[in-house]
Amino acid sequence: MAVGRAARRAERTTAVEAAVGKDAAPAALDLLELVELAWHDCYGEITPGDQVIEDILTCTQGDLTRMIGVCRLAVESWRDLRVAADGIRSGR
């Protein structure tokens, strides 16, 4: 994982564009920065791990509005997010 926030944003751009489209990607990347701030407040870590970010993008299912709730879930209960993402991945 890249060290600085700008580097993490750049590193995540391709995956975010694939998840929500190029038009919504800037807003989605802003939302992920907010997740980082909340994550730090809740867990004392700079950023969620790569798997949490992947789970967020999986559960977003191409919808930026849905991503807002998914991001909240990630911060509140990343384990519940993992269960939801695994369900989507397995087709449940």
N, C-alpha and C positions, 0 to 999 in steps of 0.2 A: 504494500500500500504506500502511496506517495505520502510525503511528510506534511506539506502545507495544505491549507484549505483550497487554495487556487489550484494546486497540483491534483488534489483529490477530485475536484470538480472536473478538471480537464480529463482525468483518467476515467471518470464515470460517464462522460458525455455520450460515447457511442452506445453504451448499454441503455442509458436513459432515452436516447433518441429511438432506439429499437423498441423500447417499452411503451412510450407515449407519443412518438412522432416528433419530427423536427420542430414543428410549430410550438408544441407544448413543452419541449425539452428545457428551455431556459427557466420557466416557472417551476418545473419539476426539480431541476437542479437547485433552485433557490429553496424549495421545500426540503430537500435533503440537507442543505446547510442548516436550516432550522432544526432538523432532526439531530444534527451534530450538537447543536447548542443544548437541546433538551437532554440528549444522551449524556453529555458531560455533567449536567446538573444532577441527573438521576444516578448515573453509574460511575462518575469520576473518570471516565475514559474520553479521549479526544473525539473518537468517532465510533459508530457501530462497526462491527466486523464485516468483512466482505459477504459472509453468508446472510447477515441481516439485511444488507442492501439488496442482495439478490432476492431474498424473500419479499422485500417490499416491492420490487419491480415485478415479481411474479404475481403477487396478489393485486397489483394495480390493474392488471388485465387491460391495458391500453387507455385507461380512463383517469385523467388528471384529478377529477373531482373525487373519484374513489381513492386515489393515492393519498389524499388528505387524511381520511379515516384510517387507512393502512399505516400511515406514518405515526399516527397517534397510538395505534395498537402496538407498533414496534417499540415505542418508548414505554408504554404501560406494561406490556407483557410480550417480550420477544419470543417466548416459548409458544404462546398462543398463535403468534404470527407464523412461527415455523410449522405448526400443525396445519394451519390454513394453507400455507404455501405447498407443503407436501401433499395435501389433498388435491390442490389444483394440478400439481405435477403428475400425480397418479391418475387423474381423471375422475376423482371422487366428487 
